[in-house]
């Protein structure tokens, strides 16, 4: 499906199509305008694309349940999805129970206390990235930096030994990658999931035997009214953190550079704010989350017949809510296709990049912290950057949108 076809041909929605991954937004607009509750007969999914409907669906876990998981892949669509995706694949009291226990360990304070480590890792990887740039005339922002730091932050928080982190990162990448022509989790992805769960099983056993000052130990010891997390519940949350927390932050950092570089006036303004980088870095992050969010779509199990836009979504169906489309809905956002770091804060407060309601992303604060620390430091150390978009390589995934490779040339500030 080419961009021209998406804009004028038959209205066909194929979330596995590699061309769709390159630019889904023209098709999203057609869905919003022509068929806001679209039935994809091939995969038998009902696609919800307008902001108001996406927002309502995300907050309604009575009719739109998470109990089959949030991935449209057939292998992942199961009543047992919570065994690998934790409370993200639960509703009601069961979801509240696990989320409350996890929140007792994964506290806002623990996230804030990570900032010095995020700064340390940023300095290590940014120094190496800029050195590679000086040597070769360019660096790969994903392979040299953004693909490494988020996983290291999560691994540090969990207590994953430094020697294991490259392998954990490799396995996490395999879990989200989708092979051309394969309309499900590839064999390599399934094997990587098993390997990750096995690794976390051993890690939880070690923490049960000997406490450590990390999130895994805090999860083992979390207790509310005599209730504690079981091993499998801890493993599922660790798996969720690695897949959701690592991948989405990597993509956010890549998307931020890609889109800023494509708008030279805004790029020069941001890079000219080195004295007070936070003033423009925060809106830069939020506009990136709106304009090209890392998490593009989430699946829901339809518990009862739902009437929406004169269409009945039958009970037992799989619905797909398009976060990426909702964030570009002209019914909510002014000139939604325009990337604007000065966008009104009231509009940015409407983004659904981290979901909404009881399933609002628990890691949103961590993602924003990492992005802020990284991009502020980048602004302090770099006076110019140029992204080679024509050479960029996209990740092909039904759940996340971003880059596997993003070549960039950096110009250091004098004295750096």
Sine and cosine of phi, psi and omega as CSV:
sin_phi,cos_phi,sin_psi,cos_psi,sin_omega,cos_omega
0.00,0.00,0.93,-0.36,0.03,-1.00
-0.99,0.14,0.22,-0.98,0.04,-1.00
-0.87,0.49,-0.63,0.78,0.01,-1.00
-0.89,0.46,-0.66,0.75,0.03,-1.00
-0.90,0.44,-0.66,0.75,0.00,-1.00
-0.87,0.49,-0.52,0.86,-0.05,-1.00
-1.00,0.06,-0.42,0.91,-0.14,-0.99
-0.68,-0.74,-0.29,0.96,-0.06,-1.00
-0.99,0.13,-0.26,-0.97,0.06,-1.00
-0.86,0.52,0.55,-0.83,-0.03,-1.00
-0.99,0.15,1.00,-0.07,-0.04,-1.00
-0.85,-0.52,0.83,-0.56,-0.01,-1.00
-0.95,-0.33,0.91,-0.42,0.01,-1.00
-0.78,-0.63,0.99,-0.16,-0.08,-1.00
-0.93,0.37,-0.17,0.99,0.02,-1.00
-1.00,-0.09,-0.14,0.99,-0.11,-0.99
-0.95,0.31,0.80,-0.60,-0.05,-1.00
-0.89,0.45,-0.60,0.80,0.03,-1.00
-0.91,0.41,-0.60,0.80,0.08,-1.00
-0.87,0.49,-0.64,0.77,0.01,-1.00
-0.88,0.47,-0.54,0.84,-0.01,-1.00
-0.88,0.47,-0.65,0.76,0.02,-1.00
-0.37,-0.93,1.00,-0.07,-0.03,-1.00
-0.99,0.14,-0.18,0.98,-0.24,-0.97
-0.94,0.34,-0.59,0.81,0.10,-1.00
-0.87,0.49,-0.63,0.77,0.03,-1.00
-0.94,0.35,-0.64,0.77,0.06,-1.00
-0.83,0.56,-0.68,0.73,-0.02,-1.00
-0.90,0.44,-0.66,0.75,0.04,-1.00
-0.90,0.44,-0.63,0.77,0.05,-1.00
-0.88,0.48,-0.73,0.69,0.00,-1.00
-0.87,0.49,-0.67,0.75,-0.09,-1.00
-0.99,0.17,-0.64,0.77,-0.17,-0.99
-0.97,-0.23,-0.53,0.85,-0.14,-0.99
-0.42,-0.91,0.96,0.28,-0.14,-0.99
-0.92,0.39,-0.26,0.97,0.17,-0.99
-0.81,-0.59,1.00,0.06,-0.17,-0.98
-1.00,-0.10,0.71,-0.70,0.04,-1.00
-0.99,-0.17,0.91,-0.41,0.12,-0.99
-1.00,0.06,0.97,-0.24,-0.10,-0.99
-0.94,0.35,-0.57,0.82,-0.05,-1.00
-0.86,0.51,-0.73,0.68,-0.02,-1.00
-0.99,-0.17,-0.05,1.00,-0.03,-1.00
0.80,0.61,0.82,0.57,0.08,-1.00
-0.83,-0.56,0.53,-0.85,0.01,-1.00
-0.96,-0.28,0.88,-0.48,-0.21,-0.98
-0.98,-0.22,0.86,-0.50,-0.07,-1.00
-0.94,-0.33,0.84,-0.53,-0.24,-0.97
-0.85,-0.53,-0.35,0.94,-0.04,-1.00
-0.99,0.11,0.52,-0.86,-0.09,-1.00
-0.83,0.55,-0.77,0.64,-0.06,-1.00
-0.87,0.50,-0.63,0.77,-0.02,-1.00
-0.96,0.28,-0.64,0.77,0.06,-1.00
-0.88,0.48,-0.72,0.69,0.00,-1.00
-0.86,0.50,-0.73,0.68,0.00,-1.00
-0.89,0.45,-0.69,0.73,-0.03,-1.00
-0.90,0.44,-0.69,0.72,-0.02,-1.00
-0.89,0.46,-0.49,0.87,-0.04,-1.00
-1.00,-0.03,-0.09,1.00,-0.07,-1.00
-0.93,-0.36,1.00,0.07,0.00,-1.00
-1.00,-0.05,0.20,0.98,0.15,-0.99
-0.99,0.11,-0.77,0.64,0.02,-1.00
-1.00,0.01,-0.52,0.85,0.00,-1.00
-0.91,-0.41,1.00,-0.06,-0.17,-0.99
-1.00,0.04,0.47,-0.88,0.11,-0.99
-1.00,-0.09,0.03,1.00,-0.22,-0.98
-0.93,0.35,-0.23,0.97,0.09,-1.00
-0.99,-0.17,0.10,0.99,-0.05,-1.00
0.99,-0.14,-0.08,-1.00,-0.04,-1.00
-0.85,-0.53,0.06,1.00,0.01,-1.00
-0.99,-0.15,0.63,-0.78,0.01,-1.00
-0.99,0.15,-0.15,0.99,0.00,-1.00
-0.89,0.46,0.71,-0.70,-0.09,-1.00
-0.86,0.51,-0.66,0.75,-0.03,-1.00
-0.91,0.42,-0.56,0.83,-0.04,-1.00
-1.00,0.09,-0.22,0.98,-0.07,-1.00
-1.00,0.07,0.99,-0.16,-0.18,-0.98
-0.34,-0.94,0.50,-0.87,0.11,-0.99
-0.89,0.46,-0.27,0.96,0.02,-1.00
-1.00,-0.08,0.19,0.98,-0.06,-1.00
-0.85,0.53,-0.49,0.87,-0.02,-1.00
-0.91,0.42,-0.30,0.95,-0.01,-1.00
-0.94,0.34,-0.31,0.95,0.08,-1.00
-0.85,-0.52,-0.27,0.96,-0.04,-1.00
-0.88,-0.48,0.22,0.98,0.14,-0.99
0.82,0.57,-0.59,-0.81,-0.08,-1.00
-0.93,0.38,-0.21,0.98,0.07,-1.00
-0.88,0.47,-0.39,0.92,-0.02,-1.00
-0.93,-0.37,0.54,0.84,0.06,-1.00
-0.70,-0.71,0.27,-0.96,0.05,-1.00
-0.76,-0.65,0.18,-0.98,0.20,-0.98
0.83,0.55,-0.65,-0.76,-0.11,-0.99
-0.89,0.45,-0.61,0.79,-0.01,-1.00
-0.91,0.41,-0.66,0.75,0.04,-1.00
-0.90,0.43,-0.71,0.71,-0.03,-1.00
-0.89,0.45,-0.64,0.77,-0.02,-1.00
-0.87,0.49,-0.80,0.60,-0.06,-1.00
-0.93,0.37,-0.64,0.77,-0.01,-1.00
-0.90,0.44,-0.63,0.77,0.02,-1.00
-0.90,0.44,-0.69,0.72,0.01,-1.00
-0.91,0.41,-0.69,0.73,0.04,-1.00
-0.89,0.46,-0.66,0.75,-0.02,-1.00
-0.91,0.42,-0.44,0.90,0.05,-1.00
-0.92,0.39,-0.42,0.91,0.03,-1.00
-0.99,-0.17,-0.69,0.72,-0.04,-1.00
-1.00,-0.02,0.95,0.32,-0.14,-0.99
-1.00,0.04,0.37,-0.93,0.12,-0.99
-0.83,0.56,-0.57,0.82,0.03,-1.00
-0.90,0.44,-0.68,0.74,0.02,-1.00
-0.88,0.48,-0.62,0.78,0.03,-1.00
-0.91,0.42,-0.73,0.69,0.00,-1.00
-0.87,0.49,-0.62,0.79,-0.03,-1.00
-0.94,0.35,-0.20,0.98,0.05,-1.00
-0.98,0.21,-0.25,0.97,-0.14,-0.99
-0.83,0.55,-0.70,0.72,0.04,-1.00
-0.86,0.51,-0.62,0.79,0.03,-1.00
-0.93,0.36,-0.62,0.78,0.06,-1.00
-0.88,0.47,-0.65,0.76,0.02,-1.00
-0.91,0.41,-0.65,0.76,0.00,-1.00
-0.89,0.45,-0.74,0.67,0.00,-1.00
-0.91,0.42,-0.60,0.80,0.05,-1.00
-0.87,0.50,-0.71,0.71,0.00,-1.00
-0.89,0.46,-0.70,0.72,-0.02,-1.00
-0.87,0.48,-0.80,0.60,-0.09,-1.00
-0.97,0.25,-0.55,0.84,0.01,-1.00
-0.94,0.33,-0.62,0.79,0.06,-1.00
-0.87,0.49,-0.70,0.71,0.01,-1.00
-0.92,0.40,-0.62,0.78,0.00,-1.00
-0.91,0.41,-0.70,0.71,0.00,-1.00
-0.93,0.36,-0.52,0.86,0.08,-1.00
-0.92,0.38,-0.66,0.75,0.05,-1.00
-0.90,0.44,-0.64,0.77,0.04,-1.00
-0.88,0.48,-0.68,0.74,0.01,-1.00
-0.90,0.43,-0.56,0.83,-0.04,-1.00
-0.98,0.19,-0.65,0.76,-0.15,-0.99
-0.95,-0.32,-0.12,0.99,-0.06,-1.00
1.00,0.08,-0.08,1.00,0.07,-1.00
-0.25,-0.97,0.24,-0.97,0.09,-1.00
-0.66,-0.75,0.27,-0.96,0.06,-1.00
-0.98,-0.19,0.95,-0.31,-0.10,-0.99
-0.86,0.50,-0.53,0.85,0.00,-1.00
-0.99,0.16,-0.82,0.57,-0.10,-1.00
-0.92,0.38,-0.57,0.82,-0.06,-1.00
-1.00,0.03,-0.42,0.91,-0.10,-0.99
-0.72,-0.69,-0.94,0.34,-0.20,-0.98
-0.91,0.42,-0.44,0.90,0.04,-1.00
-0.98,0.18,-0.15,0.99,-0.06,-1.00
-0.95,-0.30,-0.74,0.67,-0.17,-0.98
-0.88,0.48,-0.77,0.64,-0.05,-1.00
-0.85,0.53,-0.65,0.76,0.03,-1.00
-0.91,0.41,-0.62,0.78,0.03,-1.00
-0.91,0.42,-0.61,0.79,0.04,-1.00
-0.89,0.45,-0.74,0.67,0.00,-1.00
-0.91,0.41,-0.67,0.74,0.00,-1.00
-0.90,0.43,-0.65,0.76,0.06,-1.00
-0.87,0.49,-0.69,0.73,-0.01,-1.00
-0.91,0.42,-0.64,0.77,-0.02,-1.00
-0.98,0.22,-0.43,0.91,-0.07,-1.00
1.00,-0.09,0.41,0.91,0.08,-1.00
-0.96,0.27,0.81,-0.59,0.00,-1.00
-0.85,0.52,0.54,-0.84,-0.01,-1.00
-0.82,0.58,-0.63,0.78,-0.05,-1.00
-0.90,0.44,-0.37,0.93,-0.06,-1.00
-0.99,-0.11,-0.16,0.99,-0.23,-0.97
-0.94,0.34,-0.59,0.81,0.03,-1.00
-0.89,0.46,-0.65,0.76,-0.01,-1.00
-0.94,0.35,-0.64,0.77,0.06,-1.00
-0.88,0.47,-0.65,0.76,0.03,-1.00
-0.90,0.44,-0.67,0.74,0.01,-1.00
-0.88,0.47,-0.69,0.72,0.00,-1.00
-0.91,0.42,-0.66,0.75,0.01,-1.00
-0.89,0.46,-0.63,0.77,0.04,-1.00
-0.88,0.47,-0.65,0.76,0.00,-1.00
-0.92,0.40,-0.54,0.84,-0.03,-1.00
-0.88,0.47,-0.62,0.79,-0.09,-1.00
-1.00,-0.08,-0.27,0.96,-0.05,-1.00
-0.95,0.33,0.63,-0.78,0.05,-1.00
-0.86,-0.51,0.76,-0.65,-0.04,-1.00
-1.00,0.09,0.60,-0.80,0.00,-1.00
-0.85,0.52,0.81,-0.59,0.03,-1.00
1.00,0.03,-0.12,0.99,0.02,-1.00
-0.98,-0.22,0.91,-0.41,-0.09,-1.00
-0.99,-0.11,0.79,0.62,-0.02,-1.00
-0.11,-0.99,-0.02,-1.00,0.10,-1.00
-0.92,0.38,0.83,-0.55,0.02,-1.00
-0.90,0.43,0.32,-0.95,0.00,-1.00
-0.83,0.55,-0.64,0.77,0.00,-1.00
-0.89,0.46,-0.59,0.81,0.02,-1.00
-0.93,0.37,-0.64,0.77,0.03,-1.00
-0.91,0.41,-0.67,0.75,0.02,-1.00
-0.91,0.42,-0.60,0.80,0.03,-1.00
-0.91,0.40,-0.62,0.78,0.03,-1.00
-0.88,0.47,-0.70,0.71,0.02,-1.00
-0.88,0.47,-0.68,0.73,-0.02,-1.00
-0.90,0.44,-0.66,0.75,0.02,-1.00
-0.90,0.44,-0.71,0.71,-0.01,-1.00
-0.89,0.45,-0.62,0.79,0.04,-1.00
-0.90,0.44,-0.66,0.75,0.01,-1.00
-0.89,0.46,-0.72,0.70,-0.03,-1.00
-0.94,0.34,-0.48,0.88,0.08,-1.00
-0.87,0.49,-0.72,0.69,0.01,-1.00
-0.91,0.40,-0.59,0.81,-0.02,-1.00
-0.92,0.40,-0.67,0.75,0.02,-1.00
-0.90,0.43,-0.66,0.75,0.02,-1.00
-0.87,0.50,-0.66,0.75,0.01,-1.00
-0.91,0.42,-0.62,0.78,0.00,-1.00
-0.95,0.32,-0.52,0.86,0.08,-1.00
-0.90,0.43,-0.58,0.81,-0.02,-1.00
-0.99,0.17,-0.57,0.82,-0.04,-1.00
-0.54,-0.84,0.88,-0.47,-0.04,-1.00
-0.92,0.38,0.53,-0.85,0.10,-0.99
-0.69,-0.73,0.26,-0.97,-0.03,-1.00
-1.00,-0.01,0.93,0.37,0.00,-1.00
-0.57,-0.82,0.08,-1.00,-0.05,-1.00
-0.90,0.44,-0.61,0.79,-0.02,-1.00
-0.87,0.50,-0.71,0.71,0.06,-1.00
-0.90,0.43,-0.63,0.77,0.02,-1.00
-0.90,0.44,-0.60,0.80,0.06,-1.00
-0.92,0.38,-0.65,0.76,0.04,-1.00
-0.87,0.49,-0.60,0.80,-0.09,-1.00
-1.00,-0.09,-0.14,0.99,-0.02,-1.00
-0.85,0.52,0.72,-0.70,-0.05,-1.00
-0.50,-0.86,0.75,-0.66,0.07,-1.00
-0.71,-0.70,0.89,-0.46,0.01,-1.00
0.81,0.59,0.63,0.78,0.03,-1.00
0.99,0.13,-0.05,1.00,-0.03,-1.00
-1.00,-0.09,0.67,-0.74,0.02,-1.00
-0.75,-0.66,0.33,-0.94,0.06,-1.00
-0.97,0.23,0.66,-0.75,0.11,-0.99
-0.99,0.12,0.27,-0.96,-0.05,-1.00
-0.82,0.58,-0.74,0.67,-0.04,-1.00
-0.88,0.48,-0.55,0.84,0.01,-1.00
-0.95,0.32,-0.60,0.80,0.07,-1.00
-0.93,0.38,-0.71,0.71,0.01,-1.00
-0.86,0.51,-0.67,0.74,-0.01,-1.00
-0.90,0.45,-0.64,0.77,0.01,-1.00
-0.93,0.37,-0.64,0.76,0.04,-1.00
-0.88,0.47,-0.66,0.75,0.04,-1.00
-0.89,0.46,-0.70,0.71,0.02,-1.00
-0.87,0.50,-0.67,0.74,0.00,-1.00
-0.89,0.46,-0.67,0.75,-0.04,-1.00
-0.93,0.38,-0.71,0.70,-0.07,-1.00
-0.97,0.25,-0.75,0.67,-0.07,-1.00
-0.99,0.16,-0.75,0.67,-0.08,-1.00
-0.94,0.34,-0.66,0.75,-0.02,-1.00
-0.95,0.32,-0.82,0.58,-0.12,-0.99
-0.89,0.45,-0.69,0.72,-0.08,-1.00
-0.93,0.38,-0.58,0.81,0.01,-1.00
-0.95,0.31,-0.64,0.77,0.10,-1.00
-0.84,0.55,-0.71,0.70,-0.01,-1.00
-0.92,0.38,-0.62,0.78,0.04,-1.00
-0.86,0.50,-0.70,0.71,0.00,-1.00
-0.91,0.42,-0.61,0.79,0.05,-1.00
-0.93,0.36,-0.72,0.69,-0.01,-1.00
-0.89,0.46,-0.57,0.82,-0.01,-1.00
-0.88,0.47,-0.72,0.69,0.01,-1.00
-0.94,0.35,-0.65,0.76,-0.04,-1.00
-0.86,0.51,-0.76,0.65,-0.08,-1.00
-0.97,0.23,-0.57,0.82,0.04,-1.00
-0.91,0.41,-0.66,0.75,0.00,-1.00
-0.90,0.44,-0.49,0.87,0.00,-1.00
-0.97,0.25,-0.11,0.99,0.00,-1.00
-0.79,-0.61,0.99,0.12,-0.17,-0.99
-0.82,0.58,-0.62,0.78,-0.03,-1.00
-0.91,0.42,-0.67,0.74,0.03,-1.00
-0.94,0.35,-0.63,0.78,0.05,-1.00
-0.85,0.53,-0.74,0.67,-0.04,-1.00
-0.91,0.42,-0.56,0.83,0.03,-1.00
-0.92,0.40,-0.71,0.70,0.00,-1.00
-0.90,0.43,-0.73,0.68,-0.04,-1.00
-0.95,0.31,-0.24,0.97,0.07,-1.00
-1.00,0.03,0.04,1.00,-0.07,-1.00
-0.97,-0.23,0.53,0.85,-0.11,-0.99
-0.86,0.51,-0.50,0.87,-0.01,-1.00
-0.92,0.40,-0.59,0.81,0.02,-1.00
-0.66,-0.75,0.95,0.33,-0.12,-0.99
-0.89,0.45,-0.48,0.88,-0.07,-1.00
-0.89,0.46,-0.46,0.89,-0.08,-1.00
-0.88,0.48,-0.54,0.84,0.00,-1.00
-0.93,-0.36,-0.35,0.94,-0.02,-1.00
-0.91,0.41,-0.68,0.73,-0.02,-1.00
-0.89,0.46,-0.78,0.63,0.07,-1.00
-0.90,0.45,-0.50,0.87,0.10,-1.00
-0.87,0.50,-0.71,0.71,0.02,-1.00
-0.89,0.45,-0.74,0.67,-0.09,-1.00
-0.92,0.40,-0.61,0.79,0.03,-1.00
-0.94,0.35,-0.56,0.83,0.07,-1.00
-0.90,0.43,-0.68,0.74,0.04,-1.00
-0.87,0.50,-0.57,0.82,0.03,-1.00
-0.97,0.23,-0.77,0.64,-0.18,-0.98
-0.93,0.37,-0.61,0.79,-0.09,-1.00
-0.46,-0.89,0.95,0.31,-0.14,-0.99
-0.93,0.36,0.53,-0.85,-0.03,-1.00
-0.90,0.44,-0.70,0.71,-0.01,-1.00
-1.00,-0.06,0.94,-0.35,-0.14,-0.99
-1.00,-0.02,-0.53,0.85,-0.11,-0.99
-0.42,-0.91,0.51,-0.86,0.03,-1.00
-0.71,-0.71,0.63,-0.77,0.01,-1.00
-1.00,-0.04,0.43,-0.90,0.09,-1.00
-0.64,-0.77,0.54,-0.84,0.07,-1.00
-1.00,-0.05,0.83,-0.56,-0.05,-1.00
-1.00,0.10,0.91,-0.42,-0.14,-0.99
-0.99,0.15,-0.53,0.85,0.01,-1.00
-0.61,-0.79,0.31,-0.95,0.05,-1.00
-0.80,0.60,0.74,-0.67,0.01,-1.00
-0.83,-0.56,0.78,-0.62,0.05,-1.00
-0.99,-0.14,0.83,-0.56,-0.03,-1.00
-0.52,-0.85,0.84,-0.55,-0.01,-1.00
0.80,0.60,0.75,0.67,0.04,-1.00
0.87,0.49,0.33,0.94,0.06,-1.00
-0.86,-0.52,0.66,-0.75,0.07,-1.00
-0.98,-0.20,0.88,-0.48,0.11,-0.99
-1.00,0.04,0.90,-0.44,-0.14,-0.99
-0.94,0.33,0.51,-0.86,0.11,-0.99
-0.82,0.58,0.65,-0.76,0.00,-1.00
1.00,0.03,-0.05,1.00,-0.04,-1.00
-0.98,0.20,0.22,-0.98,0.15,-0.99
-0.97,-0.25,0.87,-0.49,0.07,-1.00
-0.98,-0.20,0.53,-0.85,0.02,-1.00
-0.83,-0.56,0.89,-0.46,0.01,-1.00
-0.99,-0.14,0.79,-0.61,-0.11,-0.99
-0.99,-0.11,1.00,-0.09,0.04,-1.00
-0.88,0.47,-0.66,0.75,-0.02,-1.00
-0.89,0.47,-0.58,0.82,0.05,-1.00
-0.96,0.29,-0.69,0.73,-0.01,-1.00
-0.85,0.53,-0.61,0.79,-0.02,-1.00
-0.96,0.29,-0.15,0.99,0.05,-1.00
-0.92,-0.39,0.25,0.97,-0.08,-1.00
-0.97,0.23,0.87,-0.49,-0.03,-1.00
-0.93,0.38,-0.19,0.98,0.09,-1.00
-0.96,0.30,-0.25,0.97,-0.04,-1.00
-0.85,-0.53,-0.63,0.78,-0.14,-0.99
-0.93,-0.37,0.71,-0.70,0.05,-1.00
-0.96,0.29,0.75,-0.66,-0.01,-1.00
0.68,0.74,0.89,0.46,-0.18,-0.98
-0.90,0.43,-0.37,0.93,0.01,-1.00
-0.99,0.15,-0.16,0.99,-0.03,-1.00
-1.00,0.03,0.76,-0.65,0.07,-1.00
-1.00,0.07,0.90,-0.45,-0.15,-0.99
-0.62,-0.79,0.96,-0.28,-0.01,-1.00
-0.94,0.34,-0.15,0.99,0.05,-1.00
-0.98,-0.20,0.31,0.95,0.00,-1.00
-0.85,0.52,0.58,-0.82,-0.03,-1.00
-0.84,0.54,0.71,-0.70,-0.02,-1.00
-0.88,0.48,-0.53,0.85,0.01,-1.00
-0.89,0.45,-0.59,0.81,0.07,-1.00
-0.94,0.34,-0.70,0.71,-0.04,-1.00
-0.89,0.46,-0.44,0.90,0.04,-1.00
-0.94,0.35,-0.19,0.98,-0.02,-1.00
-1.00,-0.05,-0.05,1.00,-0.05,-1.00
-0.91,0.41,0.49,-0.87,-0.02,-1.00
-0.90,-0.44,0.41,0.91,-0.07,-1.00
-0.86,0.51,-0.52,0.85,0.03,-1.00
-0.96,-0.28,0.30,0.95,-0.03,-1.00
0.98,0.19,-0.31,-0.95,0.02,-1.00
-0.28,-0.96,0.28,-0.96,0.04,-1.00
0.97,0.24,-0.45,-0.90,-0.10,-0.99
-0.92,0.40,-0.31,0.95,0.01,-1.00
-0.98,-0.21,0.30,0.95,0.09,-1.00
-0.83,0.56,0.69,-0.73,-0.14,-0.99
-0.84,0.54,0.85,-0.52,-0.01,-1.00
-0.92,0.38,-0.40,0.91,-0.03,-1.00
-1.00,-0.08,0.18,0.98,-0.05,-1.00
-0.86,0.51,-0.68,0.74,-0.01,-1.00
-0.90,0.43,-0.61,0.79,0.02,-1.00
-0.92,0.40,-0.69,0.72,0.01,-1.00
-0.87,0.49,-0.70,0.71,0.00,-1.00
-0.92,0.39,-0.62,0.79,0.04,-1.00
-0.88,0.47,-0.76,0.66,-0.01,-1.00
-0.86,0.51,-0.74,0.67,-0.04,-1.00
-0.89,0.46,-0.66,0.75,-0.01,-1.00
-0.90,0.44,-0.75,0.66,-0.02,-1.00
-0.87,0.49,-0.72,0.70,-0.04,-1.00
-0.89,0.45,-0.77,0.64,-0.12,-0.99
-0.96,0.28,-0.52,0.85,0.11,-0.99
-0.89,0.45,-0.68,0.73,0.01,-1.00
-0.92,0.40,-0.61,0.79,0.05,-1.00
-0.87,0.49,-0.70,0.71,0.00,-1.00
-0.90,0.44,-0.60,0.80,0.01,-1.00
-0.91,0.40,-0.50,0.86,-0.16,-0.99
-0.96,-0.27,-0.24,0.97,-0.11,-0.99
-0.83,-0.56,0.75,-0.66,0.02,-1.00
-0.99,-0.16,-0.24,0.97,0.04,-1.00
-0.39,-0.92,0.55,-0.84,0.10,-0.99
-0.56,-0.83,0.50,-0.87,0.01,-1.00
-0.69,-0.72,0.87,-0.49,0.03,-1.00
-1.00,-0.06,0.73,-0.68,0.03,-1.00
-1.00,-0.07,0.99,0.14,-0.09,-1.00
-0.87,0.49,-0.54,0.84,-0.01,-1.00
-0.92,0.39,-0.35,0.94,-0.01,-1.00
-0.98,-0.20,-0.03,1.00,-0.03,-1.00
-0.94,0.35,0.50,-0.86,0.03,-1.00
-0.88,-0.48,0.84,-0.55,-0.02,-1.00
-0.99,0.11,0.50,-0.87,0.22,-0.97
-0.97,0.23,0.67,-0.74,0.05,-1.00
-0.96,-0.28,0.95,-0.32,-0.11,-0.99
-0.50,-0.86,0.49,-0.87,0.09,-1.00
-1.00,0.04,-0.10,0.99,-0.08,-1.00
-0.89,-0.46,-0.58,0.82,-0.03,-1.00
-0.86,-0.52,0.46,-0.89,-0.01,-1.00
-0.81,-0.58,0.82,-0.58,0.00,-1.00
0.14,-0.99,-0.38,-0.92,-0.16,-0.99
-0.87,-0.49,0.57,-0.82,0.17,-0.99
-1.00,-0.04,-0.40,0.92,0.02,-1.00
-0.51,-0.86,0.72,-0.70,-0.02,-1.00
-0.59,-0.81,1.00,-0.05,-0.01,-1.00
-0.93,0.36,0.73,-0.69,-0.05,-1.00
-0.64,-0.77,0.62,-0.79,0.20,-0.98
-0.96,-0.28,0.75,-0.66,0.00,-1.00
-0.92,-0.40,0.57,-0.82,0.15,-0.99
-0.90,-0.45,0.90,-0.43,-0.03,-1.00
-0.94,0.34,0.46,-0.89,0.16,-0.99
-0.94,0.35,0.45,-0.89,0.02,-1.00
-0.87,0.50,0.72,-0.70,0.00,-1.00
1.00,0.01,-0.06,1.00,0.02,-1.00
-0.97,-0.26,0.00,0.00,0.00,0.00
